[in-house]
Amino acid sequence: MRDTLKEEHQIEVSVPTIIDRAKSLGFYIPKPERKAHERIVSTDFIGELVQHDSSHHLFSPLMHEKLYLITSLDDHSRLLLFADLFLEETSWHHIEALSHVFVSFGVPLKYYVDQHSIFRYVKDRDQKRPHAGYVKFTDDVDPQWKAVVKRCGSDVIYALSPQAKGKIERPYRWMQDRLVRIAMKESLTTLEEMREALRHLVDLYNNQWVHSTTKETPIVRFENALNGNCSPFKPLSQGIDTRDQFCLVFKRTTDGYRSLSFDGIGFRLPNARSYTETEIRISPDYKNNLAIFRFWQQGRFVEEHKIKPDQLKTVHF
C-alpha cells in the first residue's frame, strides 16, 4: 500500500501510519512471533557467499496453482543475483540459476543452501534416489546441482535450520508480500505476467530500496565492493564449452560395438573406445526443442548427438 501511494499518487506515508489506520478499521492481522536465528552468517566481500533457495507459494491467487520462486542472493551486498518463477522445481532450474550467476557475475567462493535433496544427498532420507541401494553415506554422492557447483570451482555449505537462512528469507517476504498484491490488483493469471511483475520488483529491490541493515541500496553496496577490489568472484574457465559445465551428467560403459544406451535409447559412438566408462553430459536446446548429448571418455570429447526431449523418461528440463 505504501508503494502504491508513492508510485501512483506521489504521497509518502509511513508503514506505522498505515498499520494504525488498518487496526482502527479492523483490517490488521497480528504477525506471529518468529523463532530467533540459530546461526548468523557474516561476510566481508561480495562473492564470498551466495545464499540460494526456493519458495513454493500461491503468488497469484487468480492462477489457482502455486509457483516456485528460485533466487540467489549475494550475502554481503544483499543484491539479488538471480530471481525467477517456475511451474515446477527441478534440478535443471537450479542449474540455470547457477549458469546465470556464474556467467553474469563470476564464480563465488561458496553457496549457502538448505538440505533439500536437490542440493544434498542424505543417507536413509533419500530412499527414492538411485544411490539408495548402494553403500553410500551422506555427502558420498553429489546431486547434479552440487556437481555443477564443484565443477565450476565453487563449494557448498549447508544451513542447520530454516531460521539460519534469514538473509534470504527476508527478501522472500519482501517480494512475496508485494507480488501477491500486484497479482490481485493487476489480475495477473499467466506465468509470463508474473515473471514481468517479478522483474519489476527485483529492479526496485536491487536499485532503489535502501536495505534496513546495510543502510545502502544493494547495487550501490555491490559496486562499492567491486570498485574497492573486495570481490573473490572469479571468471569461468576459458575455452570450455558451457554445455559441458552446466549440464546433467550420467555415466555408462560402452560395449564391444562402441555402443551404449540411456533411458532405453541406443547410441552408436564410432569415435569411442569399447568397454570404457563414458560420461554423458546432457543439456537442453530450447530454441530447437532438442536435448543435446555430449559424450566424453577419460577427459576426451567423443561426439555429440541430439534427440527430442519427449523421448527421455528420467530427465526433465
C-alpha positions as CSV (number, residue, x, y, z in Angstrom):
1,M,0.0,0.0,0.0
2,R,2.9,2.3,0.8
3,D,4.5,1.5,-2.5
4,T,1.3,2.2,-4.5
5,L,0.7,5.5,-2.8
6,K,4.2,6.6,-3.6
7,E,4.3,5.4,-7.2
8,E,0.8,6.3,-8.4
9,H,-0.1,9.3,-6.2
10,Q,3.3,10.7,-5.1
11,I,2.1,10.5,-1.5
12,E,4.5,9.3,1.2
13,V,3.0,7.6,4.2
14,S,4.9,5.6,6.8
15,V,4.2,1.9,7.4
16,P,3.3,2.5,11.1
17,T,0.6,5.1,10.0
18,I,-0.9,2.5,7.5
19,I,-0.8,-0.2,10.2
20,D,-2.5,2.2,12.8
21,R,-5.2,3.0,10.2
22,A,-5.7,-0.7,9.4
23,K,-6.0,-1.5,13.1
24,S,-8.6,1.2,13.7
25,L,-10.7,-0.1,10.7
26,G,-10.3,-3.8,11.7
27,F,-8.2,-4.8,8.8
28,Y,-5.0,-5.9,10.6
29,I,-3.9,-9.4,11.4
30,P,-1.0,-9.5,14.0
31,K,2.1,-11.3,12.9
32,P,3.2,-14.4,14.8
33,E,6.4,-14.3,16.8
34,R,9.3,-15.7,14.9
35,K,11.9,-18.1,16.3
36,A,15.3,-16.5,16.7
37,H,18.0,-17.3,14.2
38,E,20.2,-20.2,15.3
39,R,23.1,-19.2,13.1
40,I,24.4,-15.9,11.7
41,V,26.5,-15.7,8.6
42,S,28.6,-12.6,8.2
43,T,30.8,-11.8,5.1
44,D,33.2,-9.1,4.3
45,F,33.3,-9.4,0.5
46,I,30.9,-9.8,-2.4
47,G,31.2,-13.3,-3.9
48,E,32.3,-14.7,-0.6
49,L,29.0,-16.4,-0.1
50,V,25.8,-16.7,-2.2
51,Q,22.6,-17.7,-0.4
52,H,20.4,-19.8,-2.7
53,D,16.8,-21.0,-2.0
54,S,13.4,-21.6,-3.4
55,S,9.9,-20.8,-2.2
56,H,6.7,-22.6,-3.1
57,H,3.7,-20.2,-2.8
58,L,0.4,-19.1,-4.3
59,F,2.0,-15.9,-5.7
60,S,-1.1,-15.2,-7.8
61,P,-4.4,-16.3,-6.2
62,L,-6.0,-15.9,-9.6
63,M,-3.9,-18.7,-11.1
64,H,-5.1,-21.4,-8.6
65,E,-1.7,-23.1,-8.7
66,K,1.4,-22.4,-6.7
67,L,4.7,-21.3,-8.3
68,Y,8.3,-21.8,-7.3
69,L,10.4,-18.7,-6.8
70,I,14.1,-19.5,-7.1
71,T,16.6,-16.9,-6.0
72,S,20.3,-16.3,-5.4
73,L,21.4,-13.5,-3.1
74,D,24.9,-12.1,-2.5
75,D,25.4,-12.3,1.2
76,H,27.5,-9.2,1.7
77,S,25.6,-6.7,-0.6
78,R,22.2,-8.3,-0.4
79,L,22.0,-8.0,-4.2
80,L,19.6,-10.4,-5.8
81,L,21.8,-12.1,-8.4
82,F,19.0,-14.3,-9.8
83,A,15.2,-14.5,-9.3
84,D,12.7,-16.3,-11.5
85,L,9.4,-18.1,-11.2
86,F,8.7,-21.7,-12.4
87,L,5.7,-24.0,-12.5
88,E,7.8,-26.9,-11.1
89,E,11.1,-27.3,-9.2
90,T,13.7,-29.4,-10.9
91,S,17.5,-29.7,-10.6
92,W,17.8,-28.1,-14.0
93,H,16.0,-24.9,-13.0
94,H,18.5,-24.6,-10.1
95,I,21.4,-25.2,-12.5
96,E,20.0,-22.5,-14.8
97,A,20.3,-20.1,-11.8
98,L,23.9,-21.2,-11.4
99,S,24.6,-20.5,-15.0
100,H,23.1,-17.0,-14.8
101,V,25.2,-16.1,-11.7
102,F,28.4,-17.6,-13.0
103,V,28.2,-16.1,-16.4
104,S,27.0,-12.6,-15.3
105,F,29.0,-12.1,-12.1
106,G,31.6,-14.9,-11.8
107,V,32.1,-17.9,-9.7
108,P,31.7,-17.2,-5.9
109,L,33.7,-18.9,-3.2
110,K,30.7,-20.8,-1.7
111,Y,27.0,-21.4,-1.9
112,Y,24.8,-21.5,1.2
113,V,21.7,-23.7,0.9
114,D,19.3,-25.8,2.9
115,Q,19.4,-29.6,2.9
116,H,16.9,-30.2,0.1
117,S,17.6,-33.4,-1.8
118,I,18.4,-31.3,-4.9
119,F,21.3,-29.8,-3.0
120,R,22.4,-32.7,-0.8
121,Y,22.3,-36.5,-0.7
122,V,21.4,-37.7,2.8
123,K,21.6,-41.4,3.6
124,D,18.3,-43.1,4.7
125,R,16.4,-39.9,3.8
126,D,16.6,-40.1,0.0
127,Q,15.2,-43.6,-0.4
128,K,14.0,-42.9,-3.9
129,R,17.3,-41.7,-5.2
130,P,19.3,-44.0,-7.5
131,H,22.1,-44.2,-4.9
132,A,19.9,-45.5,-2.1
133,G,20.6,-49.2,-2.9
134,Y,24.3,-48.7,-2.6
135,V,26.5,-48.4,0.4
136,K,26.7,-44.6,0.2
137,F,26.7,-42.3,3.2
138,T,25.7,-38.6,3.5
139,D,27.7,-36.5,1.0
140,D,29.3,-39.5,-0.6
141,V,27.2,-38.7,-3.7
142,D,27.0,-35.3,-5.3
143,P,23.5,-34.4,-6.7
144,Q,23.5,-32.9,-10.2
145,W,23.3,-29.3,-8.8
146,K,26.2,-29.7,-6.4
147,A,28.3,-31.4,-9.1
148,V,27.9,-28.3,-11.3
149,V,28.9,-26.0,-8.4
150,K,32.1,-28.0,-7.7
151,R,32.9,-28.5,-11.5
152,C,32.9,-24.7,-11.9
153,G,35.3,-24.2,-8.9
154,S,32.9,-23.3,-6.1
155,D,31.7,-25.2,-3.0
156,V,28.6,-25.7,-0.8
157,I,27.8,-25.2,2.9
158,Y,24.5,-26.2,4.4
159,A,22.2,-24.3,6.8
160,L,21.5,-26.0,10.1
161,S,17.9,-24.8,10.1
162,P,15.4,-22.7,8.1
163,Q,16.0,-19.9,10.7
164,A,19.7,-19.8,9.8
165,K,18.9,-18.5,6.3
166,G,17.3,-15.3,7.5
167,K,19.1,-13.0,4.9
168,I,17.4,-14.7,2.0
169,E,14.1,-15.3,3.8
170,R,13.6,-11.6,4.3
171,P,13.8,-10.7,0.6
172,Y,11.4,-13.6,0.0
173,R,8.9,-12.0,2.4
174,W,9.5,-8.6,0.8
175,M,8.8,-9.9,-2.7
176,Q,6.1,-12.3,-1.7
177,D,4.0,-9.7,0.1
178,R,4.2,-7.3,-2.9
179,L,3.9,-9.9,-5.7
180,V,0.7,-11.3,-4.3
181,R,-0.9,-7.8,-4.0
182,I,0.3,-6.8,-7.5
183,A,-1.1,-10.1,-8.9
184,M,-4.5,-9.4,-7.4
185,K,-4.5,-5.7,-8.3
186,E,-3.5,-6.2,-11.9
187,S,-5.3,-9.5,-12.4
188,L,-2.2,-11.5,-13.4
189,T,-3.1,-15.0,-14.5
190,T,-0.1,-16.3,-16.5
191,L,3.4,-17.3,-15.7
192,E,4.8,-14.6,-18.1
193,E,2.8,-11.9,-16.5
194,M,4.0,-12.9,-13.1
195,R,7.6,-13.0,-14.3
196,E,7.3,-9.5,-15.6
197,A,5.9,-8.3,-12.3
198,L,8.8,-10.1,-10.5
199,R,11.4,-8.4,-12.7
200,H,10.0,-5.0,-11.8
201,L,10.2,-5.9,-8.1
202,V,13.7,-7.2,-8.4
203,D,14.7,-3.9,-10.0
204,L,13.1,-1.9,-7.2
205,Y,14.8,-4.1,-4.5
206,N,18.3,-4.0,-6.1
207,N,18.4,-0.4,-7.3
208,Q,16.0,1.7,-5.3
209,W,15.3,0.4,-1.8
210,V,17.7,1.1,1.0
211,H,18.4,-2.0,3.0
212,S,17.5,-1.7,6.7
213,T,20.7,-3.3,7.9
214,T,23.4,-2.1,5.5
215,K,21.7,1.4,5.0
216,E,22.6,1.2,1.3
217,T,20.8,0.0,-1.8
218,P,22.1,-3.5,-2.7
219,I,23.5,-2.3,-6.1
220,V,25.5,0.6,-4.5
221,R,27.0,-1.7,-1.9
222,F,27.8,-4.3,-4.5
223,E,29.5,-1.8,-6.9
224,N,31.4,-0.1,-4.0
225,A,32.9,-3.5,-3.0
226,L,33.7,-4.3,-6.7
227,N,35.4,-0.9,-7.2
228,G,37.3,-1.4,-3.9
229,N,38.7,-4.8,-5.0
230,C,36.7,-6.6,-2.4
231,S,35.4,-9.4,-4.6
232,P,36.6,-13.0,-4.8
233,F,34.3,-13.6,-7.7
234,K,36.4,-15.4,-10.4
235,P,35.6,-15.9,-14.1
236,L,34.6,-19.2,-15.6
237,S,37.4,-21.2,-17.1
238,Q,38.1,-20.0,-20.6
239,G,38.0,-22.4,-23.6
240,I,35.4,-24.7,-22.1
241,D,32.0,-25.2,-23.7
242,T,29.4,-24.1,-21.2
243,R,27.3,-27.1,-22.3
244,D,30.0,-29.3,-20.6
245,Q,29.8,-27.2,-17.4
246,F,26.1,-26.5,-16.9
247,C,24.7,-30.0,-17.7
248,L,23.3,-33.2,-16.2
249,V,26.0,-35.9,-16.1
250,F,25.4,-39.6,-16.2
251,K,27.9,-42.5,-16.6
252,R,27.6,-45.5,-18.8
253,T,30.0,-48.1,-20.2
254,T,30.3,-48.8,-24.0
255,D,30.0,-52.4,-25.2
256,G,32.2,-54.2,-27.7
257,Y,30.4,-52.4,-30.6
258,R,31.2,-49.0,-29.2
259,S,27.5,-48.5,-28.2
260,L,25.7,-47.7,-25.1
261,S,22.1,-47.0,-24.0
262,F,20.5,-44.3,-21.9
263,D,16.8,-44.3,-20.9
264,G,16.2,-47.1,-23.4
265,I,17.7,-45.1,-26.3
266,G,20.7,-46.6,-28.0
267,F,23.7,-44.6,-29.1
268,R,26.3,-45.8,-31.6
269,L,29.7,-44.0,-31.0
270,P,32.2,-44.7,-33.8
271,N,34.8,-42.5,-32.2
272,A,34.6,-44.0,-28.8
273,R,36.6,-46.8,-27.2
274,S,35.0,-50.2,-26.4
275,Y,34.4,-51.3,-22.8
276,T,35.2,-47.8,-21.5
277,E,33.3,-45.7,-18.9
278,T,31.6,-42.8,-20.7
279,E,30.3,-39.5,-19.3
280,I,27.0,-38.4,-20.9
281,R,26.6,-34.6,-20.5
282,I,23.0,-33.6,-21.2
283,S,21.7,-30.0,-21.7
284,P,18.6,-28.6,-23.4
285,D,18.4,-26.6,-26.7
286,Y,15.2,-24.7,-26.0
287,K,15.3,-22.8,-29.3
288,N,15.1,-26.0,-31.4
289,N,13.3,-28.1,-28.8
290,L,16.2,-30.7,-28.5
291,A,18.2,-32.4,-25.9
292,I,22.0,-32.2,-26.5
293,F,24.0,-35.4,-25.6
294,R,27.8,-34.8,-25.4
295,F,29.9,-38.0,-24.8
296,W,33.2,-37.9,-23.0
297,Q,35.7,-40.7,-22.3
298,Q,38.7,-40.2,-20.0
299,G,38.7,-36.5,-20.4
300,R,38.4,-36.6,-24.2
301,F,35.3,-35.3,-26.1
302,V,34.0,-38.1,-28.3
303,E,31.0,-36.8,-30.2
304,E,27.6,-35.1,-29.9
305,H,24.0,-36.4,-30.5
306,K,20.7,-34.7,-30.5
307,I,17.3,-36.2,-29.6
308,K,13.8,-35.0,-28.8
309,P,13.2,-34.3,-25.1
310,D,9.9,-36.3,-25.1
311,Q,12.0,-39.4,-25.7
312,L,13.6,-39.1,-22.3
313,K,11.9,-40.9,-19.4
314,T,14.0,-39.8,-16.4
315,V,15.5,-36.5,-17.4
316,H,13.2,-33.4,-17.2
317,F,14.3,-29.8,-18.0
